[in-house]
């Protein structure tokens, strides 16, 4: 029987563990924290916050993988009335529709963007500078980068299309990421996976293939490989609980600069106590900016869209997600240029900053499946059907 060690118990690590166990391998997962989930944890207590958004994009391959195993669970649908309450900040004012020039970039017939040109330059040629900047800033909802216009045009276009597709691809597991993680952990347990929490690994085992499903920073330290780097985003997260008030926006997108505020209880009332609603602001910040800079911009959006929000606050939390927002590709690069999954000598990487296709969490799922396939080699198919 094959043996595989998985380091990291987040989405990538759990995916790797499940797929390897399904193929007949004996799997051990080591997780440094006391709970599984990685960045997909959901806070316990009355306010069920996540470390960033917790949407699953339905068109991605990971959706089918999860659905086939009944791991997604109940979804929290967005009522049509709430969906109509999407607001956009443009030229300092709140509006219901994007500028017409931006719509040119969202058409299905729009030209395929090139890899080797930055998005702002390419989009300006397609729709003018105003439409290009608005589209770049809107795409931050799926990028978490302070300057989306400076990234590869092809990279940004794919995420812009996925984020604006109708009907929406984004679906929300009821109860947050924790419900999906719990189902994945139960699936792994039932398959015989051994899961060791509070178990930090400082030295790689040499007797089994190893899937390193940690952040790229942690993998670089563990493997002693300075080449394991790739650009990512840096985002101020502002979580707020407000006393409920009719007429609040469902979400506010800043088209003047990258930023987004979403009222998660619009689709899932289980995330906050009755009479309260849970919001999260996601404001990308540049390397020289501070958390306070992001909070200031978030509060400007709140002032526009949530009347009297300051007097309605019942709970508040501020944080910075640094290098934890997935890979971003600069002009001239795509996902194939990121650190390879196969590191040689039976070591494989999985996570959202490695060489695998997809948007947001899809990269973690895809890289984990690739890592296990490579680790098990030609015997994987035979083991799966044993």
Long-range contacts (C-beta under 8 A, 24 or more apart in sequence): 1-25, 1-26, 2-26, 2-209, 2-375, 2-376, 2-379, 2-383, 3-27, 3-28, 3-207, 3-208, 3-209, 4-28, 4-208, 4-209, 4-210, 4-211, 4-372, 4-375, 4-376, 5-30, 5-205, 5-208, 5-209, 5-210, 5-211, 6-30, 6-210, 6-211, 6-213, 7-201, 7-210, 7-211, 7-212, 7-213, 7-214, 7-222, 8-32, 8-38, 8-212, 8-213, 8-214, 8-218, 8-350, 8-351, 9-33, 9-36, 9-37, 9-38, 9-185, 9-195, 9-197, 9-213, 10-36, 10-37, 10-38, 10-39, 10-40, 10-213, 10-214, 10-351, 10-364, 11-37, 11-38, 11-40, 11-181, 11-184, 11-361, 11-364, 11-365, 11-368, 12-38, 12-213, 12-350, 12-351, 12-352, 12-364, 12-365, 12-367, 12-368, 13-38, 13-211, 13-213, 13-350, 13-368, 14-181, 14-184, 14-185, 14-188, 15-62, 15-65, 15-184, 15-350, 15-364, 15-365, 15-368, 15-369, 16-211, 16-213, 16-350, 16-368, 16-369, 16-371, 16-372, 17-188, 17-193, 17-195, 18-69, 18-184, 18-187, 18-188, 18-191, 18-193, 19-368, 19-369, 19-372, 20-211, 20-372, 20-375, 20-376, 21-188, 21-191, 21-192, 21-193, 22-191, 22-384, 23-372, 23-376, 23-380, 23-383, 23-384, 24-383, 24-384, 24-386, 25-372, 25-376, 25-383, 26-192, 27-188, 27-191, 27-192, 27-193, 27-194, 28-193, 28-194, 28-195, 28-196, 29-188, 29-193, 29-194, 29-195, 29-196, 30-196, 30-199, 30-200, 30-201, 31-195, 31-196, 31-197, 31-198, 31-199, 32-198, 32-199, 32-200, 32-201, 33-197, 33-198, 34-197, 34-198, 35-197, 36-181, 36-185, 36-195, 36-197, 37-177, 37-178, 37-181, 39-324, 40-177, 40-178, 40-180, 40-181, 40-361, 41-177, 41-178, 41-181, 42-175, 42-176, 42-177, 42-178, 42-179, 42-181, 46-272, 46-273, 46-315, 47-239, 47-241, 47-271, 47-272, 47-278, 47-315, 48-175, 48-176, 48-178, 48-270, 48-271, 48-272, 48-278, 49-176, 49-239, 49-271, 49-278, 49-280, 49-317, 50-176, 50-177, 50-280, 51-237, 51-321, 51-324, 52-144, 52-235, 52-237, 52-280, 52-282, 52-321, 52-324, 52-325, 53-141, 53-262, 53-280, 53-282, 54-172, 54-173, 54-176, 54-177, 55-170, 55-171, 55-172, 55-360, 56-170, 56-171, 56-172, 56-173, 56-180, 56-361, 57-162, 57-169, 57-170, 57-171, 57-359, 57-360, 57-362, 58-169, 58-170, 58-171, 59-162, 59-165, 59-169, 60-169, 60-358, 60-359, 60-362, 60-365, 61-358, 61-362, 61-365, 61-366, 62-358, 62-361, 62-362, 62-365, 62-366, 65-365, 65-369, 66-180, 69-187, 70-183, 71-180, 71-183, 71-184, 71-187, 72-173, 72-180, 72-183, 73-173, 73-174, 73-175, 73-179, 73-180, 73-183, 74-173, 74-174, 74-175, 74-179, 75-171, 75-172, 75-173, 75-174, 76-172, 76-173, 76-174, 76-267, 76-268, 76-270, 77-267, 78-168, 78-172, 78-250, 78-266, 78-267, 79-266, 79-267, 82-250, 82-266, 82-267, 83-168, 83-250, 84-250, 85-248, 85-249, 85-250, 85-251, 85-266, 86-249, 86-250, 86-251, 86-252, 86-253, 87-249, 87-251, 87-252, 87-253, 87-304, 87-305, 88-138, 88-252, 88-253, 88-255, 89-252, 89-253, 89-254, 89-255, 89-256, 89-301, 89-304, 90-134, 90-255, 90-256, 91-256, 92-256, 93-304, 94-252, 94-304, 94-305, 98-134, 98-138, 98-255, 99-130, 99-131, 99-134, 99-255, 100-131, 101-127, 101-128, 101-130, 101-131, 101-132, 101-134, 102-127, 102-130, 102-131, 102-134, 102-135, 102-138, 102-255, 103-131, 104-131, 105-131, 105-132, 105-135, 105-157, 105-160, 106-135, 106-160, 106-161, 106-164, 110-157, 112-154, 112-157, 113-153, 113-154, 113-156, 113-157, 114-153, 114-154, 115-152, 115-153, 115-154, 115-155, 115-329, 115-331, 115-332, 115-333, 115-334, 116-152, 116-331, 116-332, 117-152, 117-153, 117-331, 118-149, 118-150, 118-151, 118-152, 118-153, 118-331, 119-148, 119-149, 119-150, 119-151, 119-152, 119-153, 119-155, 119-156, 119-157, 120-149, 120-150, 121-153, 122-153, 123-149, 123-153, 133-255, 134-255, 135-160, 136-258, 137-253, 137-254, 137-255, 137-256, 137-257, 137-258, 137-259, 138-163, 138-164, 138-253, 138-255, 139-163, 140-258, 140-259, 140-260, 140-282, 140-284, 141-253, 141-260, 141-282, 142-359, 142-360, 143-233, 143-258, 143-284, 143-325, 143-328, 144-233, 144-234, 144-235, 144-282, 144-284, 144-321, 144-325, 144-326, 145-233, 145-258, 145-284, 145-325, 145-328, 146-233, 146-234, 146-258, 146-284, 146-285, 146-286, 146-289, 147-258, 147-286, 148-258, 150-330, 150-331, 151-328, 151-329, 151-330, 151-331, 152-329, 152-330, 152-331, 152-332, 152-333, 152-334, 153-331, 154-334, 155-328, 155-329, 155-334, 158-359, 159-359, 162-359, 172-264, 172-267, 172-268, 174-268, 174-270, 175-268, 175-270, 175-271, 176-268, 176-271, 204-347, 208-346, 209-346, 209-347, 209-348, 209-375, 209-376, 210-346, 210-347, 210-348, 211-348, 211-349, 211-350, 211-368, 211-371, 211-372, 211-375, 212-343, 212-347, 212-348, 212-349, 212-350, 213-349, 213-350, 213-351, 213-364, 213-368, 213-371, 214-351, 215-323, 215-324, 215-351, 215-353, 216-323, 216-339, 216-351, 216-353, 216-354, 217-323, 219-349, 219-351, 223-343, 223-347, 225-343, 227-339, 228-339, 228-349, 229-339, 230-327, 230-338, 230-339, 230-353, 231-327, 231-328, 231-329, 231-330, 232-323, 232-324, 232-325, 232-326, 232-327, 232-328, 232-353, 233-284, 233-321, 233-323, 233-325, 233-326, 233-328, 234-284, 234-285, 234-286, 234-287, 234-320, 234-321, 234-322, 234-323, 234-325, 235-282, 235-283, 235-284, 235-285, 235-294, 235-320, 235-321, 235-325, 236-281, 236-282, 236-283, 236-284, 236-285, 236-291, 236-293, 236-294, 236-295, 236-297, 236-298, 236-318, 236-319, 236-320, 237-280, 237-281, 237-282, 237-317, 237-318, 237-319, 237-320, 237-321, 238-279, 238-280, 238-281, 238-283, 238-294, 238-295, 238-298, 238-299, 238-316, 238-317, 238-318, 239-278, 239-279, 239-280, 239-281, 239-315, 239-316, 239-317, 239-318, 239-319, 240-278, 240-279, 240-280, 240-281, 240-302, 240-309, 240-313, 240-315, 240-316, 240-317, 241-272, 241-276, 241-277, 241-278, 241-279, 241-313, 241-314, 241-315, 241-316, 242-276, 242-277, 242-279, 242-306, 242-309, 242-312, 242-313, 242-314, 243-275, 243-276, 243-277, 243-312, 243-314, 244-275, 244-276, 244-277, 245-306, 245-307, 245-308, 245-312, 247-307, 248-277, 248-305, 248-306, 248-307, 249-305, 249-306, 252-301, 252-304, 252-305, 254-297, 254-301, 257-297, 258-283, 258-284, 259-283, 259-284, 259-297, 259-298, 259-301, 261-298, 261-301, 261-302, 261-305, 276-314, 279-306, 285-320, 291-318, 291-319, 291-320, 294-320, 326-352, 326-353, 326-360, 326-363, 327-352, 327-353, 327-354, 327-363, 335-363, 341-367, 341-370, 341-371, 341-374, 342-371, 342-374, 346-375, 348-372, 348-374, 348-375
